[in-house]
Amino acid sequence: MEEKILEIIRETFELATVDRGVSQNNCAAWDSMGQLNLVAELEDAFDISLEPEEIGEMKCFEDVLRIVSSKI
């Protein structure tokens, strides 16, 4: 699951490389529009629905992993 999430982050934000340290603080593309695109890709890839509160909590890879893990 971790690799899949990293792949989605890399593709969504059009990054050459990505690691577990990726966050809103160090990825310029991870803005409000990028967040919406990331959520859409995660929901599609994992067949889940994310709540607005959960979406708001997603500020780094670890947040995304924790929230997606809790849904599947």
KETOR-566270 format. One record per atom (N, C-alpha, C): residue number from 1; residue in one letter; x, y, z. Coordinates in Angstrom, 2 decimals, decimal comma, always signed. Layout:
REM KETOR-566270
<rec><n>NUM</n><res>A</res><c1>X</c1><c2>Y</c2><c3>Z</c3></rec>
...
REM end
This chain:
REM KETOR-566270
<rec><n>1</n><res>M</res><c1>+0,82</c1><c2>-1,20</c2><c3>+0,00</c3></rec>
<rec><n>1</n><res>M</res><c1>+0,00</c1><c2>+0,00</c2><c3>+0,00</c3></rec>
<rec><n>1</n><res>M</res><c1>+0,87</c1><c2>+1,26</c2><c3>+0,00</c3></rec>
<rec><n>2</n><res>E</res><c1>+1,95</c1><c2>+1,24</c2><c3>+0,75</c3></rec>
<rec><n>2</n><res>E</res><c1>+2,81</c1><c2>+2,41</c2><c3>+0,82</c3></rec>
<rec><n>2</n><res>E</res><c1>+3,35</c1><c2>+2,79</c2><c3>-0,55</c3></rec>
<rec><n>3</n><res>E</res><c1>+3,80</c1><c2>+1,79</c2><c3>-1,30</c3></rec>
<rec><n>3</n><res>E</res><c1>+4,35</c1><c2>+2,06</c2><c3>-2,63</c3></rec>
<rec><n>3</n><res>E</res><c1>+3,28</c1><c2>+2,61</c2><c3>-3,56</c3></rec>
<rec><n>4</n><res>K</res><c1>+2,08</c1><c2>+2,08</c2><c3>-3,45</c3></rec>
<rec><n>4</n><res>K</res><c1>+0,97</c1><c2>+2,56</c2><c3>-4,30</c3></rec>
<rec><n>4</n><res>K</res><c1>+0,65</c1><c2>+4,02</c2><c3>-3,97</c3></rec>
<rec><n>5</n><res>I</res><c1>+0,61</c1><c2>+4,37</c2><c3>-2,70</c3></rec>
<rec><n>5</n><res>I</res><c1>+0,34</c1><c2>+5,75</c2><c3>-2,30</c3></rec>
<rec><n>5</n><res>I</res><c1>+1,46</c1><c2>+6,67</c2><c3>-2,80</c3></rec>
<rec><n>6</n><res>L</res><c1>+2,70</c1><c2>+6,24</c2><c3>-2,65</c3></rec>
<rec><n>6</n><res>L</res><c1>+3,81</c1><c2>+7,06</c2><c3>-3,15</c3></rec>
<rec><n>6</n><res>L</res><c1>+3,73</c1><c2>+7,25</c2><c3>-4,67</c3></rec>
<rec><n>7</n><res>E</res><c1>+3,33</c1><c2>+6,19</c2><c3>-5,38</c3></rec>
<rec><n>7</n><res>E</res><c1>+3,18</c1><c2>+6,29</c2><c3>-6,83</c3></rec>
<rec><n>7</n><res>E</res><c1>+2,07</c1><c2>+7,28</c2><c3>-7,19</c3></rec>
<rec><n>8</n><res>I</res><c1>+0,96</c1><c2>+7,24</c2><c3>-6,46</c3></rec>
<rec><n>8</n><res>I</res><c1>-0,14</c1><c2>+8,16</c2><c3>-6,71</c3></rec>
<rec><n>8</n><res>I</res><c1>+0,30</c1><c2>+9,59</c2><c3>-6,44</c3></rec>
<rec><n>9</n><res>I</res><c1>+1,01</c1><c2>+9,81</c2><c3>-5,35</c3></rec>
<rec><n>9</n><res>I</res><c1>+1,51</c1><c2>+11,15</c2><c3>-5,03</c3></rec>
<rec><n>9</n><res>I</res><c1>+2,45</c1><c2>+11,64</c2><c3>-6,13</c3></rec>
<rec><n>10</n><res>R</res><c1>+3,37</c1><c2>+10,76</c2><c3>-6,55</c3></rec>
<rec><n>10</n><res>R</res><c1>+4,33</c1><c2>+11,13</c2><c3>-7,60</c3></rec>
<rec><n>10</n><res>R</res><c1>+3,63</c1><c2>+11,52</c2><c3>-8,89</c3></rec>
<rec><n>11</n><res>E</res><c1>+2,66</c1><c2>+10,70</c2><c3>-9,30</c3></rec>
<rec><n>11</n><res>E</res><c1>+1,95</c1><c2>+10,97</c2><c3>-10,55</c3></rec>
<rec><n>11</n><res>E</res><c1>+1,04</c1><c2>+12,19</c2><c3>-10,43</c3></rec>
<rec><n>12</n><res>T</res><c1>+0,34</c1><c2>+12,32</c2><c3>-9,33</c3></rec>
<rec><n>12</n><res>T</res><c1>-0,60</c1><c2>+13,43</c2><c3>-9,14</c3></rec>
<rec><n>12</n><res>T</res><c1>+0,12</c1><c2>+14,77</c2><c3>-9,17</c3></rec>
<rec><n>13</n><res>F</res><c1>+1,26</c1><c2>+14,83</c2><c3>-8,52</c3></rec>
<rec><n>13</n><res>F</res><c1>+2,00</c1><c2>+16,09</c2><c3>-8,43</c3></rec>
<rec><n>13</n><res>F</res><c1>+3,11</c1><c2>+16,21</c2><c3>-9,47</c3></rec>
<rec><n>14</n><res>E</res><c1>+3,16</c1><c2>+15,22</c2><c3>-10,40</c3></rec>
<rec><n>14</n><res>E</res><c1>+4,12</c1><c2>+15,22</c2><c3>-11,50</c3></rec>
<rec><n>14</n><res>E</res><c1>+5,56</c1><c2>+15,40</c2><c3>-11,00</c3></rec>
<rec><n>15</n><res>L</res><c1>+5,92</c1><c2>+14,55</c2><c3>-10,04</c3></rec>
<rec><n>15</n><res>L</res><c1>+7,27</c1><c2>+14,60</c2><c3>-9,46</c3></rec>
<rec><n>15</n><res>L</res><c1>+8,16</c1><c2>+13,55</c2><c3>-10,11</c3></rec>
<rec><n>16</n><res>A</res><c1>+9,44</c1><c2>+13,86</c2><c3>-10,25</c3></rec>
<rec><n>16</n><res>A</res><c1>+10,39</c1><c2>+12,89</c2><c3>-10,79</c3></rec>
<rec><n>16</n><res>A</res><c1>+10,60</c1><c2>+11,75</c2><c3>-9,80</c3></rec>
<rec><n>17</n><res>T</res><c1>+10,74</c1><c2>+12,11</c2><c3>-8,53</c3></rec>
<rec><n>17</n><res>T</res><c1>+10,91</c1><c2>+11,13</c2><c3>-7,46</c3></rec>
<rec><n>17</n><res>T</res><c1>+10,11</c1><c2>+11,57</c2><c3>-6,25</c3></rec>
<rec><n>18</n><res>V</res><c1>+9,82</c1><c2>+10,62</c2><c3>-5,40</c3></rec>
<rec><n>18</n><res>V</res><c1>+9,07</c1><c2>+10,93</c2><c3>-4,18</c3></rec>
<rec><n>18</n><res>V</res><c1>+9,51</c1><c2>+9,95</c2><c3>-3,10</c3></rec>
<rec><n>19</n><res>D</res><c1>+9,49</c1><c2>+10,39</c2><c3>-1,85</c3></rec>
<rec><n>19</n><res>D</res><c1>+9,80</c1><c2>+9,50</c2><c3>-0,74</c3></rec>
<rec><n>19</n><res>D</res><c1>+8,82</c1><c2>+9,73</c2><c3>+0,40</c3></rec>
<rec><n>20</n><res>R</res><c1>+8,99</c1><c2>+9,00</c2><c3>+1,47</c3></rec>
<rec><n>20</n><res>R</res><c1>+8,06</c1><c2>+9,05</c2><c3>+2,60</c3></rec>
<rec><n>20</n><res>R</res><c1>+8,04</c1><c2>+10,41</c2><c3>+3,29</c3></rec>
<rec><n>21</n><res>G</res><c1>+8,99</c1><c2>+11,28</c2><c3>+2,99</c3></rec>
<rec><n>21</n><res>G</res><c1>+9,06</c1><c2>+12,59</c2><c3>+3,62</c3></rec>
<rec><n>21</n><res>G</res><c1>+8,26</c1><c2>+13,66</c2><c3>+2,89</c3></rec>
<rec><n>22</n><res>V</res><c1>+7,58</c1><c2>+13,30</c2><c3>+1,81</c3></rec>
<rec><n>22</n><res>V</res><c1>+6,84</c1><c2>+14,29</c2><c3>+1,03</c3></rec>
<rec><n>22</n><res>V</res><c1>+5,69</c1><c2>+14,87</c2><c3>+1,85</c3></rec>
<rec><n>23</n><res>S</res><c1>+5,52</c1><c2>+16,19</c2><c3>+1,75</c3></rec>
<rec><n>23</n><res>S</res><c1>+4,45</c1><c2>+16,86</c2><c3>+2,50</c3></rec>
<rec><n>23</n><res>S</res><c1>+4,08</c1><c2>+18,16</c2><c3>+1,80</c3></rec>
<rec><n>24</n><res>Q</res><c1>+3,05</c1><c2>+18,81</c2><c3>+2,31</c3></rec>
<rec><n>24</n><res>Q</res><c1>+2,66</c1><c2>+20,11</c2><c3>+1,77</c3></rec>
<rec><n>24</n><res>Q</res><c1>+3,77</c1><c2>+21,12</c2><c3>+1,93</c3></rec>
<rec><n>25</n><res>N</res><c1>+4,62</c1><c2>+20,94</c2><c3>+2,94</c3></rec>
<rec><n>25</n><res>N</res><c1>+5,70</c1><c2>+21,90</c2><c3>+3,20</c3></rec>
<rec><n>25</n><res>N</res><c1>+6,83</c1><c2>+21,83</c2><c3>+2,20</c3></rec>
<rec><n>26</n><res>N</res><c1>+7,05</c1><c2>+20,67</c2><c3>+1,57</c3></rec>
<rec><n>26</n><res>N</res><c1>+8,18</c1><c2>+20,54</c2><c3>+0,66</c3></rec>
<rec><n>26</n><res>N</res><c1>+7,80</c1><c2>+20,17</c2><c3>-0,77</c3></rec>
<rec><n>27</n><res>C</res><c1>+6,51</c1><c2>+20,21</c2><c3>-1,08</c3></rec>
<rec><n>27</n><res>C</res><c1>+6,03</c1><c2>+19,91</c2><c3>-2,42</c3></rec>
<rec><n>27</n><res>C</res><c1>+5,13</c1><c2>+21,05</c2><c3>-2,89</c3></rec>
<rec><n>28</n><res>A</res><c1>+5,67</c1><c2>+21,88</c2><c3>-3,77</c3></rec>
<rec><n>28</n><res>A</res><c1>+4,93</c1><c2>+23,07</c2><c3>-4,23</c3></rec>
<rec><n>28</n><res>A</res><c1>+3,61</c1><c2>+22,72</c2><c3>-4,90</c3></rec>
<rec><n>29</n><res>A</res><c1>+3,55</c1><c2>+21,57</c2><c3>-5,55</c3></rec>
<rec><n>29</n><res>A</res><c1>+2,33</c1><c2>+21,18</c2><c3>-6,26</c3></rec>
<rec><n>29</n><res>A</res><c1>+1,22</c1><c2>+20,72</c2><c3>-5,31</c3></rec>
<rec><n>30</n><res>W</res><c1>+1,56</c1><c2>+20,48</c2><c3>-4,04</c3></rec>
<rec><n>30</n><res>W</res><c1>+0,58</c1><c2>+19,99</c2><c3>-3,06</c3></rec>
<rec><n>30</n><res>W</res><c1>-0,15</c1><c2>+21,20</c2><c3>-2,48</c3></rec>
<rec><n>31</n><res>D</res><c1>-0,93</c1><c2>+21,85</c2><c3>-3,33</c3></rec>
<rec><n>31</n><res>D</res><c1>-1,75</c1><c2>+23,00</c2><c3>-2,92</c3></rec>
<rec><n>31</n><res>D</res><c1>-3,20</c1><c2>+22,53</c2><c3>-2,84</c3></rec>
<rec><n>32</n><res>S</res><c1>-4,12</c1><c2>+23,47</c2><c3>-2,73</c3></rec>
<rec><n>32</n><res>S</res><c1>-5,53</c1><c2>+23,07</c2><c3>-2,55</c3></rec>
<rec><n>32</n><res>S</res><c1>-6,06</c1><c2>+22,30</c2><c3>-3,75</c3></rec>
<rec><n>33</n><res>M</res><c1>-5,70</c1><c2>+22,71</c2><c3>-4,96</c3></rec>
<rec><n>33</n><res>M</res><c1>-6,15</c1><c2>+21,97</c2><c3>-6,15</c3></rec>
<rec><n>33</n><res>M</res><c1>-5,45</c1><c2>+20,61</c2><c3>-6,21</c3></rec>
<rec><n>34</n><res>G</res><c1>-4,18</c1><c2>+20,59</c2><c3>-5,90</c3></rec>
<rec><n>34</n><res>G</res><c1>-3,46</c1><c2>+19,33</c2><c3>-5,86</c3></rec>
<rec><n>34</n><res>G</res><c1>-4,05</c1><c2>+18,37</c2><c3>-4,85</c3></rec>
<rec><n>35</n><res>Q</res><c1>-4,49</c1><c2>+18,90</c2><c3>-3,72</c3></rec>
<rec><n>35</n><res>Q</res><c1>-5,11</c1><c2>+18,08</c2><c3>-2,68</c3></rec>
<rec><n>35</n><res>Q</res><c1>-6,37</c1><c2>+17,40</c2><c3>-3,22</c3></rec>
<rec><n>36</n><res>L</res><c1>-7,19</c1><c2>+18,16</c2><c3>-3,94</c3></rec>
<rec><n>36</n><res>L</res><c1>-8,42</c1><c2>+17,60</c2><c3>-4,51</c3></rec>
<rec><n>36</n><res>L</res><c1>-8,09</c1><c2>+16,50</c2><c3>-5,52</c3></rec>
<rec><n>37</n><res>N</res><c1>-7,09</c1><c2>+16,73</c2><c3>-6,35</c3></rec>
<rec><n>37</n><res>N</res><c1>-6,68</c1><c2>+15,72</c2><c3>-7,33</c3></rec>
<rec><n>37</n><res>N</res><c1>-6,15</c1><c2>+14,47</c2><c3>-6,63</c3></rec>
<rec><n>38</n><res>L</res><c1>-5,36</c1><c2>+14,67</c2><c3>-5,58</c3></rec>
<rec><n>38</n><res>L</res><c1>-4,83</c1><c2>+13,54</c2><c3>-4,82</c3></rec>
<rec><n>38</n><res>L</res><c1>-5,96</c1><c2>+12,72</c2><c3>-4,20</c3></rec>
<rec><n>39</n><res>V</res><c1>-6,91</c1><c2>+13,39</c2><c3>-3,61</c3></rec>
<rec><n>39</n><res>V</res><c1>-8,05</c1><c2>+12,69</c2><c3>-2,99</c3></rec>
<rec><n>39</n><res>V</res><c1>-8,81</c1><c2>+11,88</c2><c3>-4,03</c3></rec>
<rec><n>40</n><res>A</res><c1>-9,07</c1><c2>+12,47</c2><c3>-5,20</c3></rec>
<rec><n>40</n><res>A</res><c1>-9,80</c1><c2>+11,76</c2><c3>-6,26</c3></rec>
<rec><n>40</n><res>A</res><c1>-9,03</c1><c2>+10,51</c2><c3>-6,68</c3></rec>
<rec><n>41</n><res>E</res><c1>-7,72</c1><c2>+10,63</c2><c3>-6,83</c3></rec>
<rec><n>41</n><res>E</res><c1>-6,90</c1><c2>+9,48</c2><c3>-7,24</c3></rec>
<rec><n>41</n><res>E</res><c1>-6,88</c1><c2>+8,40</c2><c3>-6,16</c3></rec>
<rec><n>42</n><res>L</res><c1>-6,76</c1><c2>+8,80</c2><c3>-4,90</c3></rec>
<rec><n>42</n><res>L</res><c1>-6,76</c1><c2>+7,83</c2><c3>-3,80</c3></rec>
<rec><n>42</n><res>L</res><c1>-8,10</c1><c2>+7,11</c2><c3>-3,69</c3></rec>
<rec><n>43</n><res>E</res><c1>-9,19</c1><c2>+7,86</c2><c3>-3,79</c3></rec>
<rec><n>43</n><res>E</res><c1>-10,52</c1><c2>+7,25</c2><c3>-3,70</c3></rec>
<rec><n>43</n><res>E</res><c1>-10,72</c1><c2>+6,25</c2><c3>-4,82</c3></rec>
<rec><n>44</n><res>D</res><c1>-10,28</c1><c2>+6,59</c2><c3>-6,01</c3></rec>
<rec><n>44</n><res>D</res><c1>-10,42</c1><c2>+5,70</c2><c3>-7,16</c3></rec>
<rec><n>44</n><res>D</res><c1>-9,54</c1><c2>+4,46</c2><c3>-7,02</c3></rec>
<rec><n>45</n><res>A</res><c1>-8,28</c1><c2>+4,66</c2><c3>-6,66</c3></rec>
<rec><n>45</n><res>A</res><c1>-7,33</c1><c2>+3,55</c2><c3>-6,58</c3></rec>
<rec><n>45</n><res>A</res><c1>-7,69</c1><c2>+2,55</c2><c3>-5,49</c3></rec>
<rec><n>46</n><res>F</res><c1>-8,19</c1><c2>+3,04</c2><c3>-4,37</c3></rec>
<rec><n>46</n><res>F</res><c1>-8,46</c1><c2>+2,15</c2><c3>-3,23</c3></rec>
<rec><n>46</n><res>F</res><c1>-9,95</c1><c2>+1,89</c2><c3>-3,02</c3></rec>
<rec><n>47</n><res>D</res><c1>-10,80</c1><c2>+2,44</c2><c3>-3,88</c3></rec>
<rec><n>47</n><res>D</res><c1>-12,25</c1><c2>+2,26</c2><c3>-3,80</c3></rec>
<rec><n>47</n><res>D</res><c1>-12,76</c1><c2>+2,63</c2><c3>-2,41</c3></rec>
<rec><n>48</n><res>I</res><c1>-12,43</c1><c2>+3,85</c2><c3>-1,99</c3></rec>
<rec><n>48</n><res>I</res><c1>-12,84</c1><c2>+4,36</c2><c3>-0,68</c3></rec>
<rec><n>48</n><res>I</res><c1>-13,48</c1><c2>+5,73</c2><c3>-0,86</c3></rec>
<rec><n>49</n><res>S</res><c1>-14,13</c1><c2>+6,21</c2><c3>+0,18</c3></rec>
<rec><n>49</n><res>S</res><c1>-14,65</c1><c2>+7,58</c2><c3>+0,23</c3></rec>
<rec><n>49</n><res>S</res><c1>-14,02</c1><c2>+8,26</c2><c3>+1,43</c3></rec>
<rec><n>50</n><res>L</res><c1>-13,47</c1><c2>+9,44</c2><c3>+1,21</c3></rec>
<rec><n>50</n><res>L</res><c1>-12,83</c1><c2>+10,19</c2><c3>+2,28</c3></rec>
<rec><n>50</n><res>L</res><c1>-13,73</c1><c2>+11,32</c2><c3>+2,73</c3></rec>
<rec><n>51</n><res>E</res><c1>-13,81</c1><c2>+11,49</c2><c3>+4,04</c3></rec>
<rec><n>51</n><res>E</res><c1>-14,62</c1><c2>+12,55</c2><c3>+4,63</c3></rec>
<rec><n>51</n><res>E</res><c1>-13,86</c1><c2>+13,88</c2><c3>+4,58</c3></rec>
<rec><n>52</n><res>P</res><c1>-14,58</c1><c2>+15,00</c2><c3>+4,57</c3></rec>
<rec><n>52</n><res>P</res><c1>-13,91</c1><c2>+16,30</c2><c3>+4,54</c3></rec>
<rec><n>52</n><res>P</res><c1>-12,89</c1><c2>+16,49</c2><c3>+5,66</c3></rec>
<rec><n>53</n><res>E</res><c1>-13,19</c1><c2>+15,99</c2><c3>+6,86</c3></rec>
<rec><n>53</n><res>E</res><c1>-12,25</c1><c2>+16,11</c2><c3>+7,97</c3></rec>
<rec><n>53</n><res>E</res><c1>-10,96</c1><c2>+15,35</c2><c3>+7,68</c3></rec>
<rec><n>54</n><res>E</res><c1>-11,10</c1><c2>+14,16</c2><c3>+7,10</c3></rec>
<rec><n>54</n><res>E</res><c1>-9,93</c1><c2>+13,35</c2><c3>+6,77</c3></rec>
<rec><n>54</n><res>E</res><c1>-9,10</c1><c2>+14,04</c2><c3>+5,69</c3></rec>
<rec><n>55</n><res>I</res><c1>-9,77</c1><c2>+14,59</c2><c3>+4,70</c3></rec>
<rec><n>55</n><res>I</res><c1>-9,07</c1><c2>+15,29</c2><c3>+3,62</c3></rec>
<rec><n>55</n><res>I</res><c1>-8,26</c1><c2>+16,45</c2><c3>+4,19</c3></rec>
<rec><n>56</n><res>G</res><c1>-8,84</c1><c2>+17,17</c2><c3>+5,12</c3></rec>
<rec><n>56</n><res>G</res><c1>-8,16</c1><c2>+18,29</c2><c3>+5,75</c3></rec>
<rec><n>56</n><res>G</res><c1>-6,95</c1><c2>+17,88</c2><c3>+6,56</c3></rec>
<rec><n>57</n><res>E</res><c1>-6,95</c1><c2>+16,64</c2><c3>+7,05</c3></rec>
<rec><n>57</n><res>E</res><c1>-5,83</c1><c2>+16,15</c2><c3>+7,85</c3></rec>
<rec><n>57</n><res>E</res><c1>-4,65</c1><c2>+15,69</c2><c3>+7,00</c3></rec>
<rec><n>58</n><res>M</res><c1>-4,86</c1><c2>+15,50</c2><c3>+5,72</c3></rec>
<rec><n>58</n><res>M</res><c1>-3,82</c1><c2>+14,96</c2><c3>+4,84</c3></rec>
<rec><n>58</n><res>M</res><c1>-2,82</c1><c2>+16,05</c2><c3>+4,47</c3></rec>
<rec><n>59</n><res>K</res><c1>-1,74</c1><c2>+16,11</c2><c3>+5,23</c3></rec>
<rec><n>59</n><res>K</res><c1>-0,72</c1><c2>+17,14</c2><c3>+5,00</c3></rec>
<rec><n>59</n><res>K</res><c1>+0,65</c1><c2>+16,55</c2><c3>+4,65</c3></rec>
<rec><n>60</n><res>C</res><c1>+0,77</c1><c2>+15,22</c2><c3>+4,77</c3></rec>
<rec><n>60</n><res>C</res><c1>+2,03</c1><c2>+14,56</c2><c3>+4,44</c3></rec>
<rec><n>60</n><res>C</res><c1>+1,75</c1><c2>+13,09</c2><c3>+4,11</c3></rec>
<rec><n>61</n><res>F</res><c1>+2,76</c1><c2>+12,41</c2><c3>+3,64</c3></rec>
<rec><n>61</n><res>F</res><c1>+2,61</c1><c2>+10,99</c2><c3>+3,27</c3></rec>
<rec><n>61</n><res>F</res><c1>+2,10</c1><c2>+10,17</c2><c3>+4,45</c3></rec>
<rec><n>62</n><res>E</res><c1>+2,66</c1><c2>+10,38</c2><c3>+5,63</c3></rec>
<rec><n>62</n><res>E</res><c1>+2,25</c1><c2>+9,59</c2><c3>+6,80</c3></rec>
<rec><n>62</n><res>E</res><c1>+0,76</c1><c2>+9,78</c2><c3>+7,11</c3></rec>
<rec><n>63</n><res>D</res><c1>+0,26</c1><c2>+11,01</c2><c3>+6,96</c3></rec>
<rec><n>63</n><res>D</res><c1>-1,17</c1><c2>+11,27</c2><c3>+7,17</c3></rec>
<rec><n>63</n><res>D</res><c1>-2,00</c1><c2>+10,49</c2><c3>+6,16</c3></rec>
<rec><n>64</n><res>V</res><c1>-1,58</c1><c2>+10,55</c2><c3>+4,90</c3></rec>
<rec><n>64</n><res>V</res><c1>-2,31</c1><c2>+9,86</c2><c3>+3,84</c3></rec>
<rec><n>64</n><res>V</res><c1>-2,33</c1><c2>+8,37</c2><c3>+4,12</c3></rec>
<rec><n>65</n><res>L</res><c1>-1,17</c1><c2>+7,80</c2><c3>+4,46</c3></rec>
<rec><n>65</n><res>L</res><c1>-1,08</c1><c2>+6,37</c2><c3>+4,75</c3></rec>
<rec><n>65</n><res>L</res><c1>-1,99</c1><c2>+5,98</c2><c3>+5,91</c3></rec>
<rec><n>66</n><res>R</res><c1>-1,97</c1><c2>+6,74</c2><c3>+6,98</c3></rec>
<rec><n>66</n><res>R</res><c1>-2,78</c1><c2>+6,44</c2><c3>+8,16</c3></rec>
<rec><n>66</n><res>R</res><c1>-4,27</c1><c2>+6,46</c2><c3>+7,80</c3></rec>
<rec><n>67</n><res>I</res><c1>-4,70</c1><c2>+7,48</c2><c3>+7,09</c3></rec>
<rec><n>67</n><res>I</res><c1>-6,12</c1><c2>+7,65</c2><c3>+6,80</c3></rec>
<rec><n>67</n><res>I</res><c1>-6,60</c1><c2>+6,60</c2><c3>+5,80</c3></rec>
<rec><n>68</n><res>V</res><c1>-5,82</c1><c2>+6,37</c2><c3>+4,74</c3></rec>
<rec><n>68</n><res>V</res><c1>-6,21</c1><c2>+5,35</c2><c3>+3,76</c3></rec>
<rec><n>68</n><res>V</res><c1>-6,22</c1><c2>+3,98</c2><c3>+4,41</c3></rec>
<rec><n>69</n><res>S</res><c1>-5,24</c1><c2>+3,69</c2><c3>+5,25</c3></rec>
<rec><n>69</n><res>S</res><c1>-5,18</c1><c2>+2,38</c2><c3>+5,93</c3></rec>
<rec><n>69</n><res>S</res><c1>-6,41</c1><c2>+2,14</c2><c3>+6,79</c3></rec>
<rec><n>70</n><res>S</res><c1>-6,93</c1><c2>+3,21</c2><c3>+7,39</c3></rec>
<rec><n>70</n><res>S</res><c1>-8,09</c1><c2>+3,05</c2><c3>+8,25</c3></rec>
<rec><n>70</n><res>S</res><c1>-9,37</c1><c2>+2,78</c2><c3>+7,47</c3></rec>
<rec><n>71</n><res>K</res><c1>-9,33</c1><c2>+3,00</c2><c3>+6,16</c3></rec>
<rec><n>71</n><res>K</res><c1>-10,51</c1><c2>+2,84</c2><c3>+5,32</c3></rec>
<rec><n>71</n><res>K</res><c1>-10,61</c1><c2>+1,48</c2><c3>+4,65</c3></rec>
<rec><n>72</n><res>I</res><c1>-9,50</c1><c2>+0,74</c2><c3>+4,63</c3></rec>
<rec><n>72</n><res>I</res><c1>-9,54</c1><c2>-0,54</c2><c3>+3,91</c3></rec>
<rec><n>72</n><res>I</res><c1>-9,28</c1><c2>-1,71</c2><c3>+4,82</c3></rec>
REM end
